[in-house]
Amino acid sequence: MTTVLPPPHTAAGPLPVRQFSRVEDGERLHGLLWRAGAGWRMISSAVLGGGIGERSWVLNAQVSHGYRRTDPGRHLAGLARAAGARGPGVGLMTAADVRAHGHASDRGVTAVATAGLGVRGWAASPAEGLTTAARPGTVNIVVAVPAALTDAALVNAVATATEAKVQALLDAGYDCSGTPTDAVCVAARSPRPGAEVHAFAGPRSLWGARVARAVHQAVHAAATQA
């Protein structure tokens, strides 16, 4: 496997992502890397770096449609190291070409989304759930909030981002709530002595409303390219 880093492609706002490419099993695949640096707390459903904690980077890596590896966390960690990321981070994966990502900002909040919608449906399906990993399709969302949020507000922000994702998919003409493997990562500034820590991130709160609008725009842009 070889990794090639082209010149950075920078998005405006607090979430500048860099594109990179690699050749894996004869296939050229792509990735997006955000080197957030110190001072960020993130909440994520990602296979690598999931949960809540201090994180310094986020990787969104494209994998093949026939992905069969059983160690995705180790795989993502290796890709992040090869791309120059150091320290703890969050690793997401998708079968979508991440170069066709959506980016949007709203009053300081920035969102980047990728949309692989080949395997999509409604969350409340009568079908029985699986104990094995679903095929990689995946809508991946990364949101950066330039303010400190409590743990509860971070959870609230994930719910807000998910609601906005579904709204964007419907607005883009998709009759679904997402895919079986959708993932989200919300990054907020680490609390500092004397600084305000926000307790709410619902869609009508100060920062939640901005999260919702940025995510909606980013997912809609990615979905219309899917």
C-alpha positions as CSV (number, residue, x, y, z in Angstrom):
1,M,0.0,0.0,0.0
2,T,1.3,3.4,-0.9
3,T,0.1,6.8,0.3
4,V,0.4,10.0,-1.8
5,L,-0.3,13.4,-0.3
6,P,-1.1,16.1,-2.8
7,P,-1.1,19.8,-1.9
8,P,-3.7,20.6,0.8
9,H,-7.3,21.4,-0.3
10,T,-8.5,23.7,2.5
11,A,-12.1,24.4,3.4
12,A,-13.1,27.8,5.0
13,G,-13.9,27.9,8.6
14,P,-12.7,25.8,11.6
15,L,-12.7,22.5,9.8
16,P,-10.0,22.5,7.0
17,V,-9.7,19.1,5.4
18,R,-6.9,17.7,3.3
19,Q,-7.4,15.2,0.6
20,F,-5.0,12.3,0.1
21,S,-5.0,9.2,-2.0
22,R,-3.5,5.7,-1.7
23,V,-3.3,2.5,-3.8
24,E,-4.7,-0.6,-2.0
25,D,-5.0,-4.0,-3.8
26,G,-4.6,-2.2,-7.1
27,E,-7.4,0.3,-6.5
28,R,-6.9,4.0,-6.0
29,L,-8.8,5.2,-3.0
30,H,-9.1,8.6,-1.3
31,G,-9.4,10.1,2.1
32,L,-10.1,13.3,4.0
33,L,-8.0,14.3,7.0
34,W,-8.7,17.1,9.4
35,R,-5.8,17.8,11.7
36,A,-7.7,19.6,14.5
37,G,-4.7,19.8,16.9
38,A,-5.0,20.2,20.6
39,G,-8.0,21.7,22.5
40,W,-10.8,19.7,21.0
41,R,-13.3,17.3,22.6
42,M,-15.2,15.0,20.2
43,I,-18.1,12.7,20.4
44,S,-18.4,10.0,17.7
45,S,-20.0,6.7,16.7
46,A,-16.8,5.9,14.7
47,V,-15.1,2.5,14.8
48,L,-11.9,4.2,15.7
49,G,-11.9,6.8,18.5
50,G,-15.6,6.5,19.2
51,G,-17.2,7.8,22.3
52,I,-16.4,11.1,24.0
53,G,-12.8,12.3,24.6
54,E,-10.0,14.6,23.6
55,R,-9.1,14.0,20.0
56,S,-6.7,15.8,17.6
57,W,-7.7,14.6,14.2
58,V,-10.5,13.1,12.1
59,L,-10.0,10.7,9.2
60,N,-12.7,9.8,6.7
61,A,-11.3,7.1,4.5
62,Q,-12.7,5.5,1.3
63,V,-12.6,1.7,1.2
64,S,-13.5,-0.7,-1.5
65,H,-17.1,-1.7,-2.0
66,G,-16.1,-5.3,-1.3
67,Y,-14.4,-4.4,2.0
68,R,-13.9,-7.6,4.1
69,R,-11.3,-6.7,6.6
70,T,-12.2,-7.7,10.2
71,D,-9.9,-5.1,11.8
72,P,-11.2,-1.7,10.6
73,G,-9.9,0.1,13.7
74,R,-6.3,-1.0,13.1
75,H,-6.7,-0.4,9.3
76,L,-7.9,3.2,10.0
77,A,-5.1,3.8,12.5
78,G,-2.5,2.8,9.9
79,L,-4.0,5.0,7.3
80,A,-4.0,8.0,9.7
81,R,-0.4,7.4,10.6
82,A,0.6,7.1,6.9
83,A,-1.2,10.4,6.3
84,G,0.7,12.1,9.0
85,A,-1.8,12.2,11.9
86,R,-0.4,11.8,15.4
87,G,-2.0,11.3,18.8
88,P,-5.6,10.2,19.5
89,G,-8.2,10.7,16.7
90,V,-11.4,9.6,15.1
91,G,-11.5,7.2,12.1
92,L,-14.5,6.9,9.8
93,M,-14.8,4.8,6.6
94,T,-17.1,4.7,3.6
95,A,-17.3,3.1,0.2
96,A,-18.2,6.5,-1.3
97,D,-15.6,8.6,-3.2
98,V,-14.8,11.2,-0.5
99,R,-13.6,13.7,-3.1
100,A,-17.3,14.4,-3.7
101,H,-17.9,15.7,-0.2
102,G,-20.2,18.5,0.9
103,H,-18.9,21.4,2.9
104,A,-20.9,24.1,4.6
105,S,-20.5,26.7,7.4
106,D,-23.0,28.6,9.5
107,R,-21.8,31.4,11.9
108,G,-18.7,29.5,13.0
109,V,-20.0,26.0,12.8
110,T,-18.5,23.9,9.9
111,A,-19.7,20.6,8.6
112,V,-18.2,18.2,6.1
113,A,-20.2,15.2,4.8
114,T,-19.7,12.3,2.4
115,A,-22.7,10.3,1.1
116,G,-22.6,6.7,-0.1
117,L,-26.3,5.9,-0.7
118,G,-26.2,2.6,-2.6
119,V,-27.5,0.7,0.5
120,R,-30.2,2.9,2.1
121,G,-33.5,2.6,3.8
122,W,-35.5,3.7,6.9
123,A,-34.2,3.3,10.4
124,A,-37.5,1.8,11.7
125,S,-37.5,-1.2,9.4
126,P,-39.4,-4.5,10.2
127,A,-36.3,-6.4,9.0
128,E,-34.3,-8.1,11.8
129,G,-31.0,-6.5,12.7
130,L,-27.7,-8.1,11.8
131,T,-24.9,-9.2,14.1
132,T,-22.3,-8.8,11.4
133,A,-21.2,-5.6,9.8
134,A,-23.3,-4.2,7.0
135,R,-22.0,-3.4,3.6
136,P,-20.0,-0.1,3.5
137,G,-22.2,2.6,2.0
138,T,-22.4,5.2,4.6
139,V,-23.2,8.9,5.2
140,N,-20.4,10.3,7.3
141,I,-20.7,13.6,9.0
142,V,-18.1,15.7,10.8
143,V,-19.0,18.9,12.5
144,A,-16.8,21.4,14.3
145,V,-18.3,23.8,16.9
146,P,-16.0,26.6,18.0
147,A,-17.5,26.6,21.5
148,A,-17.3,24.3,24.6
149,L,-20.2,21.9,25.1
150,T,-21.2,19.7,28.1
151,D,-21.3,16.0,27.6
152,A,-25.1,16.2,27.4
153,A,-24.9,18.9,24.8
154,L,-22.5,16.8,22.7
155,V,-25.1,14.0,22.7
156,N,-27.7,16.6,21.9
157,A,-25.6,17.8,18.9
158,V,-25.4,14.3,17.5
159,A,-29.2,14.0,17.6
160,T,-29.5,17.4,16.0
161,A,-27.0,16.5,13.2
162,T,-28.9,13.3,12.6
163,E,-32.2,15.1,12.3
164,A,-30.6,17.5,9.8
165,K,-29.2,14.6,7.8
166,V,-32.6,13.0,7.3
167,Q,-34.1,16.4,6.3
168,A,-31.3,16.9,3.8
169,L,-31.7,13.4,2.3
170,L,-35.5,14.0,1.9
171,D,-34.8,17.4,0.3
172,A,-32.4,15.8,-2.1
173,G,-35.0,13.4,-3.3
174,Y,-34.0,10.3,-1.4
175,D,-36.8,8.2,0.2
176,C,-34.8,7.1,3.3
177,S,-33.4,8.1,6.6
178,G,-29.9,7.0,5.8
179,T,-27.8,3.8,5.5
180,P,-27.2,1.0,8.0
181,T,-23.6,2.3,8.6
182,D,-24.0,6.1,8.9
183,A,-21.5,7.7,11.3
184,V,-21.2,11.1,12.9
185,C,-18.4,13.0,14.7
186,V,-19.1,16.3,16.5
187,A,-16.1,18.3,17.7
188,A,-16.3,21.1,20.2
189,R,-13.7,23.2,21.9
190,S,-12.3,21.9,25.2
191,P,-13.6,23.9,28.2
192,R,-11.2,26.6,29.5
193,P,-11.2,28.2,32.9
194,G,-13.7,31.0,33.1
195,A,-15.1,30.3,29.6
196,E,-18.8,29.5,29.0
197,V,-19.7,25.8,28.5
198,H,-23.0,25.4,26.7
199,A,-25.5,23.0,28.0
200,F,-27.8,22.7,25.0
201,A,-27.3,21.8,21.3
202,G,-30.9,21.0,20.2
203,P,-32.0,22.4,16.8
204,R,-33.3,25.6,18.4
205,S,-30.4,26.3,20.7
206,L,-27.7,28.8,19.8
207,W,-25.1,26.3,18.6
208,G,-27.5,23.5,17.7
209,A,-29.3,25.6,15.2
210,R,-26.0,26.4,13.5
211,V,-25.1,22.7,13.6
212,A,-28.4,21.8,12.0
213,R,-28.1,24.3,9.1
214,A,-24.5,23.4,8.4
215,V,-25.1,19.7,8.4
216,H,-28.2,20.1,6.2
217,Q,-26.3,22.0,3.6
218,A,-23.3,19.7,3.7
219,V,-25.3,16.5,3.5
220,H,-27.5,17.9,0.7
221,A,-24.5,18.9,-1.3
222,A,-22.9,15.4,-0.9
223,A,-26.2,13.6,-1.6
224,T,-26.8,15.4,-4.9
225,Q,-23.3,14.2,-6.0
226,A,-23.9,10.6,-4.9
